[in-house]
Amino acid sequence: MVKKNQLILLFLCLTSYNTYAQKIYTVNYSSQSDIKVFVVEYESQADLKVFKVDYKTQAKGNDGLWYFVDYKSQAEKYIYFVDYKSQADLKIFFVDYKSRAGWKNNNKKHLLY
């Protein structure tokens, strides 16, 4: 019985990993957001390098591949873009290539789970 419960728990962990927070919706007010985000000017200042994908099926895992949805109900995370770095929970830098996306600061990774 214990092994069965362990297998169920493992299955839930593995299957839920693929749905973590890469379908993003930008809200109008900070109070509506899960995360406050600041876009930095230089890649070296970022916690996460983000690549905007064209299709929501490409936005899997927690590796900086973001798909911006049109409706709040489609999103896994709500973000608000702040004006100052000091207001942000997460600093991001948009990259031009999918292969360059990813975390630079793993301590912030929990924000998108």
C-alpha positions, 0 to 999 in steps of 0.5 A: 500500500505504501508503494502504491501511495508513493507511486501516485505521489510521484506521478502527480509531481511529474505530471504537474511539472509540465503545467507550471506557470508559463502561460502568462497574463498581464494584469492592469493592477499590482494587486491582481498579480501573482508576481511583480516583474521588472524588465532589466536592460542587461541580461546579467541583471536578470533572474530569468531569461524569457523567450516569448513562444508563438504557441501555448503548446511550447510553453511547458516546464519552468524554463523561461518559455512564456506564452502570453494569453489573451484571457485571464482564464487561460493563464497559469500566472498573472504578472504585473510589470512594475516601473522600478527594479526595487518593486519587483519579485522577479527581474527578467530579460527577454532573449531573441532565441529559445535556446538562451531562455532559462534561470540565472537565479534558481532561488526565484524559481519557486515564483513560477510554480 
